[in-house]
Amino acid sequence: MLKVLRLTTDNLRNFSLFQFTKLFKQAAANQILHNTEIENATTMSAAETNGSSVKTTAPATAKTQNLDGIVKFLELLGNLKHLKRTGWVLRNVGDCETIAGHMYRMSVMTFLLDGKSDLDRTKCMELALVHDLAEAIVGDITPYCGVSKEEKKQREMDAMQEIAKLIAPRGQRLMELFEEYEENQTPESKFVKDLDRLDLVMQAFEYEKRDNCIKTHQEFFDSNDGKFNHPLVIDLVNEIKAQRESAAEKDEKQQPNHASANSS
């Protein structure tokens, strides 16, 4: 535009209207581009000067605090990978399962649900993964630990609240699932409770076979007898019982042979 303004009257006589218009548009475009570059440079400079503390201080601090809570949460989950289930420890079962192992098999059991079921399989899996999460802090409290049901419930609720705060606001979902399981009113929570009992009797049978002591853990079968509700779980429990009886009969038949072999 400045170039156009410097043209003299004599020079203008030598320009056609087309040439003048073309020159004017080119100069105007160059000036707009120049102004835009100045504005961009000014904006970037202001952002670097005034916004540096926001980028490197406040958000970084909040992010660091959030990550710190998540790391603590993951450490608590790690506890479950190593904590042995109390019932087996009290009975001196060697190399017994951990709390995490128990919850993992329960979670995978949810895949046994077919598409015909009205149960929400995803929720069932979530409930299975969360139902013993509080034990990462309070441990696996059983009726043999001298703690009342009311005290146990309160300890676990307090523990869950502590765990949920570490990953807030995500932890609210953990609390909702834990409370749903504890209340045991929804079809999904009842099914997962069935899985909890199923895994217990399955584990008892596995230890009996591994340690060659069939019928040794009968109390775990007796304490859960008649408490199963879902048809699939009932069928599985009956199959486990049938296999257990068959193993017991086989074991009894072998006992006289062992006795005669030892006497000879």
C-alpha positions as CSV (number, residue, x, y, z in Angstrom):
1,M,0.0,0.0,0.0
2,L,2.9,2.3,0.8
3,K,4.3,1.7,-2.7
4,V,1.0,2.8,-4.3
5,L,1.0,6.1,-2.3
6,R,4.4,7.1,-3.5
7,L,3.4,7.0,-7.2
8,T,3.3,10.4,-8.8
9,T,0.5,11.8,-10.9
10,D,2.7,11.4,-14.0
11,N,3.3,7.7,-13.2
12,L,-0.4,7.1,-12.7
13,R,-1.0,8.2,-16.3
14,N,1.1,5.3,-17.5
15,F,-1.0,2.7,-15.5
16,S,-4.1,1.2,-16.9
17,L,-7.0,0.7,-14.5
18,F,-6.3,-3.1,-14.5
19,Q,-2.7,-2.6,-13.6
20,F,-3.5,-0.2,-10.8
21,T,-6.1,-2.4,-9.3
22,K,-3.7,-5.4,-9.4
23,L,-0.9,-3.4,-7.7
24,F,-3.2,-2.1,-5.0
25,K,-4.6,-5.6,-4.1
26,Q,-1.1,-7.0,-3.9
27,A,0.1,-4.2,-1.6
28,A,-2.9,-4.5,0.6
29,A,-2.4,-8.3,1.0
30,N,1.2,-7.8,1.9
31,Q,0.2,-5.3,4.6
32,I,-2.4,-7.6,6.1
33,L,0.1,-10.5,6.3
34,H,2.6,-8.2,8.0
35,N,0.0,-7.1,10.6
36,T,-1.0,-10.7,11.3
37,E,2.6,-11.7,11.9
38,I,3.0,-8.9,14.4
39,E,-0.2,-9.8,16.2
40,N,0.8,-13.5,16.5
41,A,4.2,-12.6,17.8
42,T,2.7,-10.3,20.4
43,T,0.2,-12.9,21.5
44,M,2.9,-15.6,21.9
45,S,5.1,-13.3,23.9
46,A,2.2,-12.3,26.2
47,A,1.3,-16.0,26.8
48,E,4.9,-16.9,27.6
49,T,5.2,-14.0,30.0
50,N,1.9,-14.1,31.8
51,G,1.0,-17.8,31.4
52,S,4.2,-19.5,32.3
53,S,3.3,-19.9,35.9
54,V,0.0,-21.4,35.0
55,K,1.6,-24.1,32.8
56,T,4.4,-25.0,35.0
57,T,3.0,-24.5,38.5
58,A,-0.7,-24.9,39.2
59,P,-1.6,-27.7,36.7
60,A,1.6,-29.5,37.3
61,T,1.0,-29.5,41.1
62,A,-2.5,-30.8,40.7
63,K,-1.4,-33.4,38.3
64,T,1.4,-34.5,40.6
65,Q,-0.9,-34.8,43.5
66,N,-3.4,-36.9,41.5
67,L,-0.6,-39.2,40.3
68,D,0.6,-39.6,43.8
69,G,-2.8,-40.9,44.9
70,I,-3.0,-43.3,42.0
71,V,0.4,-44.7,42.9
72,K,-0.7,-45.3,46.4
73,F,-3.9,-46.9,45.1
74,L,-1.8,-49.3,42.9
75,E,0.3,-50.2,45.9
76,L,-2.8,-51.2,47.8
77,L,-3.9,-53.3,44.9
78,G,-0.4,-54.9,45.1
79,N,-1.1,-55.9,48.7
80,L,-3.9,-58.2,47.4
81,K,-1.5,-60.0,45.2
82,H,0.4,-61.3,48.3
83,L,-2.2,-61.4,51.1
84,K,-3.2,-65.0,51.8
85,R,-6.8,-65.8,52.5
86,T,-7.2,-66.2,56.2
87,G,-9.4,-69.3,56.2
88,W,-6.6,-71.4,54.5
89,V,-3.9,-69.9,56.7
90,L,-5.8,-70.9,59.9
91,R,-6.0,-74.4,58.6
92,N,-2.3,-74.6,57.7
93,V,-2.9,-75.1,54.0
94,G,0.4,-74.7,52.3
95,D,0.9,-72.4,49.4
96,C,-2.7,-71.1,49.6
97,E,-4.4,-68.7,47.4
98,T,-4.2,-64.9,47.7
99,I,-7.1,-62.4,47.8
100,A,-6.3,-61.2,44.3
101,G,-6.3,-64.8,43.0
102,H,-9.7,-65.4,44.5
103,M,-11.2,-62.2,42.9
104,Y,-9.5,-62.9,39.6
105,R,-11.1,-66.3,39.2
106,M,-14.5,-64.9,40.2
107,S,-14.1,-62.2,37.6
108,V,-13.3,-64.7,34.8
109,M,-16.3,-66.8,35.9
110,T,-18.6,-64.0,34.7
111,F,-17.7,-65.1,31.1
112,L,-19.7,-68.3,31.8
113,L,-22.9,-66.2,31.4
114,D,-24.4,-66.6,28.0
115,G,-26.2,-64.0,25.9
116,K,-29.6,-65.3,27.1
117,S,-29.0,-64.2,30.7
118,D,-30.6,-61.0,31.9
119,L,-27.6,-60.2,34.1
120,D,-25.2,-57.4,33.2
121,R,-22.0,-59.3,32.7
122,T,-19.8,-56.2,32.8
123,K,-21.3,-55.2,36.1
124,C,-20.9,-58.7,37.5
125,M,-17.2,-58.6,36.6
126,E,-16.8,-55.2,38.2
127,L,-18.5,-56.4,41.4
128,A,-16.2,-59.4,41.5
129,L,-13.1,-57.2,41.1
130,V,-14.2,-54.8,43.9
131,H,-15.9,-57.0,46.5
132,D,-12.8,-57.7,48.6
133,L,-10.9,-54.6,47.7
134,A,-11.1,-53.2,51.3
135,E,-9.1,-56.2,52.5
136,A,-6.0,-54.5,51.0
137,I,-6.2,-52.3,54.2
138,V,-8.1,-54.3,56.8
139,G,-7.0,-57.8,55.7
140,D,-9.2,-60.9,55.3
141,I,-11.5,-60.9,58.4
142,T,-13.2,-64.2,59.0
143,P,-15.7,-65.3,61.7
144,Y,-12.7,-66.9,63.5
145,C,-10.9,-63.5,63.9
146,G,-12.9,-62.4,66.9
147,V,-14.4,-59.4,65.1
148,S,-18.2,-58.8,65.0
149,K,-20.1,-58.5,61.8
150,E,-20.9,-54.9,62.5
151,E,-17.3,-54.0,63.3
152,K,-16.1,-55.9,60.2
153,K,-18.6,-54.0,58.0
154,Q,-17.5,-50.7,59.5
155,R,-13.8,-51.4,59.0
156,E,-14.3,-52.4,55.4
157,M,-16.5,-49.4,54.7
158,D,-13.9,-47.0,56.2
159,A,-11.2,-48.7,54.2
160,M,-13.1,-48.4,50.9
161,Q,-13.7,-44.7,51.5
162,E,-10.0,-44.2,52.0
163,I,-9.2,-46.1,48.9
164,A,-11.8,-44.2,46.8
165,K,-10.4,-40.9,47.9
166,L,-7.0,-41.8,46.4
167,I,-8.4,-41.8,42.9
168,A,-11.2,-39.3,43.2
169,P,-13.5,-38.7,41.4
170,R,-13.1,-42.1,39.8
171,G,-13.3,-43.8,43.2
172,Q,-17.0,-43.0,43.5
173,R,-17.6,-45.9,41.1
174,L,-15.7,-48.3,43.4
175,M,-17.8,-47.2,46.3
176,E,-21.0,-47.7,44.4
177,L,-20.0,-51.2,43.4
178,F,-18.8,-52.1,46.9
179,E,-22.1,-50.9,48.5
180,E,-24.1,-52.8,45.9
181,Y,-22.3,-56.0,46.7
182,E,-22.7,-55.5,50.4
183,E,-26.4,-54.8,50.2
184,N,-26.9,-57.9,48.1
185,Q,-30.2,-56.7,46.6
186,T,-29.6,-56.6,42.8
187,P,-29.5,-59.7,40.6
188,E,-25.9,-59.0,39.7
189,S,-24.8,-58.8,43.4
190,K,-26.6,-62.0,44.2
191,F,-25.0,-63.8,41.3
192,V,-21.5,-62.5,42.3
193,K,-22.1,-63.7,45.9
194,D,-22.9,-67.1,44.4
195,L,-19.5,-66.9,42.6
196,D,-17.8,-66.1,45.9
197,R,-19.1,-69.2,47.5
198,L,-18.5,-71.3,44.3
199,D,-14.9,-70.3,44.2
200,L,-14.6,-71.3,47.9
201,V,-15.8,-74.8,47.5
202,M,-13.9,-75.2,44.3
203,Q,-10.7,-74.1,46.0
204,A,-11.4,-76.5,48.9
205,F,-11.8,-79.4,46.5
206,E,-8.6,-78.4,44.7
207,Y,-6.6,-78.4,47.9
208,E,-8.0,-81.8,48.9
209,K,-6.9,-83.3,45.6
210,R,-3.5,-81.6,45.6
211,D,-2.7,-82.6,49.2
212,N,-4.3,-86.1,48.9
213,C,-6.8,-85.4,51.7
214,I,-10.3,-85.8,50.2
215,K,-13.1,-84.7,52.6
216,T,-10.6,-82.8,54.8
217,H,-12.2,-79.4,54.1
218,Q,-15.8,-80.6,54.5
219,E,-16.7,-77.6,56.7
220,F,-16.5,-75.2,53.6
221,F,-19.0,-77.3,51.8
222,D,-21.3,-77.5,54.9
223,S,-21.2,-73.8,55.6
224,N,-22.4,-73.0,52.1
225,D,-24.8,-75.8,51.6
226,G,-28.2,-74.6,50.3
227,K,-27.0,-71.0,49.9
228,F,-26.6,-71.1,46.1
229,N,-29.3,-69.5,43.9
230,H,-28.2,-69.2,40.3
231,P,-29.0,-72.4,38.2
232,L,-25.6,-72.4,36.5
233,V,-23.8,-72.1,39.9
234,I,-26.0,-74.8,41.4
235,D,-25.1,-77.2,38.6
236,L,-21.4,-76.5,39.0
237,V,-21.5,-77.0,42.7
238,N,-23.3,-80.3,42.2
239,E,-20.7,-81.4,39.6
240,I,-17.9,-80.5,42.1
241,K,-19.6,-82.6,44.8
242,A,-20.0,-85.5,42.4
243,Q,-16.4,-85.4,41.4
244,R,-15.4,-85.1,45.1
245,E,-17.5,-88.2,46.0
246,S,-16.0,-90.1,43.2
247,A,-12.5,-89.1,44.3
248,A,-13.3,-90.2,47.9
249,E,-14.5,-93.6,46.8
250,K,-11.4,-94.1,44.7
251,D,-9.3,-93.1,47.7
252,E,-11.1,-95.5,50.0
253,K,-10.5,-98.4,47.5
254,Q,-6.8,-97.7,47.4
255,Q,-6.4,-97.6,51.2
256,P,-6.5,-101.4,51.8
257,N,-3.9,-101.9,49.1
258,H,-1.7,-99.4,50.8
259,A,-2.2,-101.1,54.1
260,S,-1.4,-104.6,52.8
261,A,1.6,-103.3,51.0
262,N,2.9,-101.7,54.2
263,S,2.3,-104.8,56.3
264,S,4.1,-107.1,53.8
